[in-house]
Amino acid sequence: MVQPNGVVSIIDELIRDRSLLKHPFYRRWTAGTLSADELRDYTGQYYAFESALPQVLSVLLSRTTQPEHRQAILENLWDEEHGADNHAELWLRFADGLGMDRTSVTGAELNPSTRDLVDSYRETAQDAPVSAGIAALYAYESQLPEVATVKLAGLDPYGVPEESRTFFKVHAHLDLEHSAAERRIIEDAEPDEHEAAIAAAVRSLDAWWSFLDAVDSLSERSSRA
C-alpha cells in the first residue's frame, strides 16, 4: 500500500522527470529563439486548454463531497473564471500583445495533440476518482509558478507590452496556492484511489509533452514549406 504522502512523492518524482521546462519548445522560448509564428501558433493552441479548464474544475466540484475539498476547488474555479480579468481573458490580452486577432485564437484549428490534451482532462475529471482528476491538475499546476516565471523572462525579445504579460505574472504566484490545495486533496485520497491518481498524473504529463511536441514541430513544417 502506498502511504498518503507517498502518493504525492511519487507524482512529484514523475513531474521532475517530465518537467515541462525540459521540453525543447520551452527551452527555445527561454532562449528567445522561437519565431513569432511559433509563438502565435502556441497561443491559439493553448487557449483551447485555458478556456476548457473552468469546465474541468466545475465537473470535479460537482463530484466532490468533502466540504474542505469543495472549497479548494471552488477557489480555483473562481480564480480562473470570475470577473473581467478571468484567465481566459488574460490569455487573450497576451495574444493582443503578439498582434493577433482574437478570433484567430478563439477559433484556432486545433491539432490532434491539443484535442487529446483537453480530452484527457475532461475524461479524467468525469470518469476517474476525483483525487485522480486533481492529480492531473497537480501534475501541471504545480509546475506553473516556475514555468510562468521563466516564460515571463523570455518574452522580452518578442516586444510583448507589460499589460499583455499579466497572465504569467498571476500564475507565477497563484498556482502555489492551487497546487498546495491539490496536494492536500491527493493526500486525503482513499488507498484504493492511489494508483488512479498516479496514472492520471502520468497521462497529464504525457499529454502536455505531446502538446509541446506538436507546437514545436511548426519549425519543421515551416522549413519544408
Backbone torsions as a table, in degrees:
resi	resn	phi	psi	omega
1	MET	NA	134.8	177.1
2	VAL	-82.4	129.2	177.4
3	GLN	-69.6	151.9	-176.5
4	PRO	-50.7	-49.6	179.6
5	ASN	-71.6	-20.1	176.4
6	GLY	-67.9	-32.8	177.7
7	VAL	-60.8	-48.6	-179.4
8	VAL	-66.9	-36.7	177.9
9	SER	-61.8	-41.3	177.7
10	ILE	-63.7	-45.0	179.5
11	ILE	-64.2	-41.3	178.2
12	ASP	-60.1	-38.9	178.6
13	GLU	-66.3	-40.2	176.0
14	LEU	-60.5	-41.2	179.8
15	ILE	-64.4	-42.7	178.5
16	ARG	-61.2	-40.0	-179.7
17	ASP	-67.8	-34.0	-176.3
18	ARG	-115.9	34.3	179.1
19	SER	-52.5	133.1	-179.3
20	LEU	-63.7	-27.5	180.0
21	LEU	-71.3	-10.7	174.5
22	LYS	-82.6	-14.0	-176.1
23	HIS	-70.8	141.1	-179.5
24	PRO	-55.4	-34.2	-179.4
25	PHE	-63.0	-45.7	179.8
26	TYR	-72.8	-29.5	174.6
27	ARG	-64.0	-39.8	178.5
28	ARG	-71.3	-34.4	174.2
29	TRP	-59.9	-47.9	-178.9
30	THR	-59.7	-38.5	-178.4
31	ALA	-80.5	-8.1	-179.3
32	GLY	73.4	27.2	-176.8
33	THR	-108.1	4.9	172.3
34	LEU	-69.4	144.0	172.7
35	SER	-77.7	161.2	177.5
36	ALA	-60.7	-37.7	179.2
37	ASP	-64.7	-39.2	178.4
38	GLU	-63.8	-42.9	-179.3
39	LEU	-66.5	-37.6	178.2
40	ARG	-68.6	-40.1	177.1
41	ASP	-61.0	-46.3	177.2
42	TYR	-57.9	-42.3	-176.9
43	THR	-61.4	-42.5	177.6
44	GLY	-67.7	-40.3	-179.9
45	GLN	-68.4	-43.0	-176.9
46	TYR	-66.0	-31.6	-180.0
47	TYR	-57.0	-33.5	-179.8
48	ALA	-60.6	-39.0	177.1
49	PHE	-72.6	-47.6	-176.3
50	GLU	-59.6	-40.8	-178.6
51	SER	-74.2	-22.1	179.1
52	ALA	-87.1	-18.5	-173.8
53	LEU	-59.6	-42.2	177.2
54	PRO	-59.1	-34.8	177.7
55	GLN	-66.7	-40.1	177.4
56	VAL	-61.6	-46.4	179.2
57	LEU	-63.8	-37.9	179.2
58	SER	-62.7	-40.9	178.1
59	VAL	-63.6	-45.7	179.6
60	LEU	-62.9	-40.1	178.1
61	LEU	-61.4	-42.3	-177.9
62	SER	-66.9	-22.2	-177.1
63	ARG	-99.4	-1.7	-175.1
64	THR	-97.5	134.7	-178.4
65	THR	-107.5	-28.9	-176.9
66	GLN	-72.2	125.5	-174.4
67	PRO	-56.0	-43.6	-177.2
68	GLU	-68.5	-31.3	176.5
69	HIS	-72.1	-40.6	177.3
70	ARG	-60.6	-41.3	-180.0
71	GLN	-61.8	-43.3	-179.2
72	ALA	-64.4	-43.7	179.8
73	ILE	-67.6	-39.9	179.1
74	LEU	-62.4	-40.8	178.6
75	GLU	-63.2	-39.6	177.2
76	ASN	-64.0	-46.0	178.8
77	LEU	-61.1	-43.6	178.8
78	TRP	-59.7	-46.4	179.4
79	ASP	-60.7	-36.8	-178.3
80	GLU	-70.1	-39.1	-161.2
81	GLU	-118.9	-15.7	-170.9
82	HIS	-80.9	149.3	168.3
83	GLY	72.1	-178.4	-177.8
84	ALA	-71.0	-19.6	-179.5
85	ASP	-103.6	33.3	176.5
86	ASN	-62.0	162.0	-168.9
87	HIS	-71.2	-31.3	174.8
88	ALA	-63.8	-39.6	177.2
89	GLU	-65.0	-41.6	178.4
90	LEU	-61.4	-36.8	177.6
91	TRP	-66.9	-38.6	177.6
92	LEU	-65.6	-32.2	175.5
93	ARG	-67.8	-33.8	172.9
94	PHE	-62.1	-43.8	177.0
95	ALA	-60.3	-39.2	175.8
96	ASP	-55.5	-43.1	-178.3
97	GLY	-66.7	-20.6	176.0
98	LEU	-90.7	1.9	180.0
99	GLY	78.0	22.7	-177.9
100	MET	-90.5	145.5	168.8
101	ASP	-74.8	133.3	-175.4
102	ARG	-60.4	-32.8	-179.8
103	THR	-67.4	-24.4	176.8
104	SER	-73.5	-18.6	177.3
105	VAL	-89.2	-53.6	-177.6
106	THR	-67.9	-24.7	180.0
107	GLY	-110.7	21.4	-177.8
108	ALA	-59.9	140.7	174.2
109	GLU	-74.7	118.6	-173.2
110	LEU	-83.6	137.9	174.5
111	ASN	-80.2	164.5	-176.2
112	PRO	-58.2	-35.5	-179.2
113	SER	-68.5	-35.7	176.1
114	THR	-65.9	-44.2	178.0
115	ARG	-61.9	-40.6	179.0
116	ASP	-64.6	-38.5	178.5
117	LEU	-60.4	-52.0	-179.1
118	VAL	-62.6	-43.6	179.7
119	ASP	-62.4	-37.0	-178.6
120	SER	-62.7	-39.4	178.7
121	TYR	-71.5	-41.8	179.3
122	ARG	-63.7	-44.3	-178.5
123	GLU	-66.9	-42.0	179.3
124	THR	-65.1	-41.8	179.5
125	ALA	-62.6	-37.2	-175.2
126	GLN	-84.9	-39.0	-166.6
127	ASP	-108.0	-26.2	-177.7
128	ALA	-90.8	167.9	172.7
129	PRO	-55.8	150.3	-179.0
130	VAL	-55.8	-40.1	-179.8
131	SER	-60.9	-30.9	176.9
132	ALA	-71.1	-41.0	175.3
133	GLY	-60.2	-39.6	177.5
134	ILE	-67.5	-37.7	178.6
135	ALA	-62.7	-37.2	176.5
136	ALA	-62.3	-42.5	176.9
137	LEU	-65.1	-43.5	-178.4
138	TYR	-61.1	-38.8	-179.3
139	ALA	-59.7	-26.3	177.9
140	TYR	-98.8	-52.1	-171.9
141	GLU	-68.6	-25.5	176.9
142	SER	-68.1	-20.1	178.0
143	GLN	-90.0	-18.1	-169.3
144	LEU	-62.7	-38.8	179.5
145	PRO	-56.5	-46.3	178.9
146	GLU	-70.5	-43.3	-179.3
147	VAL	-61.0	-45.5	-178.8
148	ALA	-64.1	-39.2	179.1
149	THR	-63.6	-44.1	179.8
150	VAL	-66.9	-42.7	178.1
151	LYS	-60.6	-43.7	-178.5
152	LEU	-58.6	-44.5	-179.9
153	ALA	-66.6	-25.5	-177.7
154	GLY	-89.6	4.9	-176.9
155	LEU	-86.0	-15.8	-174.2
156	ASP	-55.0	-42.0	-178.4
157	PRO	-64.4	-14.7	-174.4
158	TYR	-98.7	0.8	176.3
159	GLY	65.9	29.0	-179.7
160	VAL	-77.1	122.2	-178.5
161	PRO	-66.9	158.3	-176.0
162	GLU	-57.4	-39.2	-176.8
163	GLU	-68.2	-14.4	178.0
164	SER	-97.2	4.7	-177.5
165	ARG	-104.0	3.2	-172.7
166	THR	-60.8	-36.4	179.7
167	PHE	-52.0	-45.0	-176.8
168	PHE	-73.7	-37.1	178.2
169	LYS	-63.3	-41.1	179.6
170	VAL	-64.5	-46.2	-175.7
171	HIS	-74.8	-16.7	177.5
172	ALA	-66.0	-21.9	179.1
173	HIS	-122.6	-34.8	-172.7
174	LEU	-64.3	-37.3	-176.2
175	ASP	-77.2	-6.2	166.7
176	LEU	-63.2	-42.3	178.7
177	GLU	-70.6	-45.9	-177.9
178	HIS	-61.0	-46.9	-176.2
179	SER	-69.9	-31.0	176.1
180	ALA	-65.4	-40.7	177.6
181	ALA	-67.1	-40.3	178.2
182	GLU	-63.4	-38.6	178.3
183	ARG	-58.7	-43.8	-179.5
184	ARG	-64.7	-39.4	179.2
185	ILE	-63.8	-42.4	178.6
186	ILE	-63.2	-41.1	179.5
187	GLU	-64.0	-27.7	179.4
188	ASP	-83.4	-3.9	-175.2
189	ALA	-63.1	147.7	174.9
190	GLU	-65.5	149.3	-178.0
191	PRO	-54.3	-35.4	-177.8
192	ASP	-76.2	0.4	176.8
193	GLU	-102.2	-6.2	-173.4
194	HIS	-61.2	-45.8	-178.3
195	GLU	-63.7	-37.8	178.6
196	ALA	-65.4	-37.6	179.0
197	ALA	-65.2	-43.2	178.7
198	ILE	-64.8	-43.7	179.4
199	ALA	-62.1	-38.6	179.5
200	ALA	-66.4	-38.4	177.3
201	ALA	-64.2	-42.3	177.9
202	VAL	-61.9	-45.3	179.9
203	ARG	-61.6	-41.1	179.3
204	SER	-61.7	-48.6	-179.0
205	LEU	-63.1	-42.3	177.8
206	ASP	-61.2	-42.2	-178.7
207	ALA	-65.4	-39.4	179.2
208	TRP	-67.7	-40.2	177.6
209	TRP	-65.7	-39.0	176.8
210	SER	-64.6	-39.7	176.6
211	PHE	-58.5	-47.6	-179.1
212	LEU	-69.4	-35.2	174.4
213	ASP	-56.4	-42.6	-176.1
214	ALA	-67.3	-44.9	179.7
215	VAL	-72.4	-29.1	178.5
216	ASP	-68.9	-25.2	-177.4
217	SER	-76.7	-5.5	179.8
218	LEU	-59.3	-37.7	-179.6
219	SER	-63.5	-36.8	177.7
220	GLU	-68.5	-40.8	179.4
221	ARG	-64.9	-39.1	-178.5
222	SER	-67.4	-37.2	-178.2
223	SER	-69.1	-23.2	179.9
224	ARG	-88.6	-15.5	-175.6
225	ALA	-70.7	NA	NA
